[in-house]
Amino acid sequence: MVPSMSRRGNCHDNAVAESFFSVLKKERIKRRIYPSRQAARTDLFDYIEMFYNPIRRHGSAGGVSPVEFERRYAQSGN
């Protein structure tokens, strides 16, 4: 994985990606050795789709998960 999405000196463009990759490394892949590339893909998909988006609370989203934030936004009529 290459977390950097922008050129040097343009830190605000990739702040969200850098934050996500930092959390991913700390919470999921640190000290893990995957037996295959497919095992890594499956584990990362599970983390993102089954925990990070629907359950994990995000400070930038008002302390709710991204799924809950989007649901509330859709209900507000915006």
Contacts in CASP RR format, 6 or more apart in sequence:
PFRMAT RR
TARGET T0000
AUTHOR 0000-0000-0000
METHOD contacts of the structure
MODEL  1
MVPSMSRRGNCHDNAVAESFFSVLKKERIKRRIYPSRQAARTDLFDYIEM
FYNPIRRHGSAGGVSPVEFERRYAQSGN
1 21 0 8 1.000
3 14 0 8 1.000
3 17 0 8 1.000
3 18 0 8 1.000
3 20 0 8 1.000
3 21 0 8 1.000
3 22 0 8 1.000
4 14 0 8 1.000
4 17 0 8 1.000
4 18 0 8 1.000
5 13 0 8 1.000
5 14 0 8 1.000
5 17 0 8 1.000
6 13 0 8 1.000
6 14 0 8 1.000
23 52 0 8 1.000
24 44 0 8 1.000
24 47 0 8 1.000
24 52 0 8 1.000
27 47 0 8 1.000
28 43 0 8 1.000
28 44 0 8 1.000
28 47 0 8 1.000
29 40 0 8 1.000
29 43 0 8 1.000
29 44 0 8 1.000
32 43 0 8 1.000
34 40 0 8 1.000
34 43 0 8 1.000
52 66 0 8 1.000
53 65 0 8 1.000
53 66 0 8 1.000
53 67 0 8 1.000
54 65 0 8 1.000
54 66 0 8 1.000
54 67 0 8 1.000
54 68 0 8 1.000
55 65 0 8 1.000
56 65 0 8 1.000
57 63 0 8 1.000
57 64 0 8 1.000
57 65 0 8 1.000
58 64 0 8 1.000
58 65 0 8 1.000
58 66 0 8 1.000
58 69 0 8 1.000
61 68 0 8 1.000
61 69 0 8 1.000
62 69 0 8 1.000
64 72 0 8 1.000
END
